[in-house]
Amino acid sequence: MTEPATPSELGQILDEIRAMRADIRALQTQLHELTLEVKTNQATTNEKFNTLEEKINTVRAELKTEVQGFHAELKQEIQSLRTELKEEIQSTHSELKEEIQSVHAELKQDVQSVRAEVQAIDTRLKEQIQAVHTELKQDIQLVRTETQAIRTELKQDIQLMRTEVQAADTELKGQIQLVRAELKALDDN
């Protein structure tokens, strides 16, 4: 059999129980404070995530607008080049037509007096016209080549911009995933 506890032992036990209760209350207070801090941190993290997502959307919209503007400028420049080339070709064609008509009128007047001379001039004119025609063909081919080169360069620039936009988008998605993973880890903790 055990001996009954003395009042001093009971007092010590009672004091220990009170101390334990005080410790439990202190732990409860600390737990409550930690819970409030976690909730505050979670709200701050949510706010930062929303701000980051808004920034990403803003950057996407700006990039899209910039690409569209660049595309419109390129289209306008190509159209301007086409118009200029068309006008130059028409102008050259009109000049040549006028020149040929003028020479033809002179030749008609001279034909009656000197046929042999007219034939020699006609031959020379045909050679000149052929040379001009050949030059025009070369010029047109050169313009086509330059236009094709410009188109190729523009396509490459557009492709490069698309690649950069996709890379930026991928990087942003990766950052979002990291933030979400950190948030999930915080939530799990």
C-alpha positions, 0 to 999 in steps of 0.5 A: 500500500502506498502512503497518503500524500502529505499536504506539502506534497499535494501543494507541490503537485497542485503548483506543478499542475498550475504551472502546466496550465500556465504553460498550456495557456502560453502555448495556446496563445503562441499557437493563436499568434502563429495561426494569425501570422500564417493567415496574414502571410497567406493573404499577402502571398495571394495579393502578390500572386494576383499582382504578378498575374495582372503584370503578366497579362499586361505584358502579354497585351503590350507584346500583342499590341506591339507585334500587331503594330509591327505587322501593320507597319511592315504591311504598309511598307510593303504596300508602299514599295509595291506602289512605288515600283508600280508607278516607276514601271508605269512611268518608264513604260509611258516614257518608252512608249512616247519615245517609240511613238516619236521615233516611229513618227520621224521614221514614217516621214523619212521612209518616203525619202530614204528607205535604206536609211530608215531600215538602218535606223529601224534596226538600231532602234530595235537593238536599243529597245531590246537592250532597254527591254533586257535592262528592264527585265534585269531591273524587274528581276532585281526588284523581285529578288530584293522584294523576296529578300525583304519578305524573307527577312521580314518573315525571319524577324516575325518568327524571331519575335514569335520565338521571343514572345513564346520564350517569355510566355514559357518563362512567365508560366514557369515562374507562375508554376514556381509561385504556385508550388511555393504557395502550395508548400506554404498551405501544406505547412 
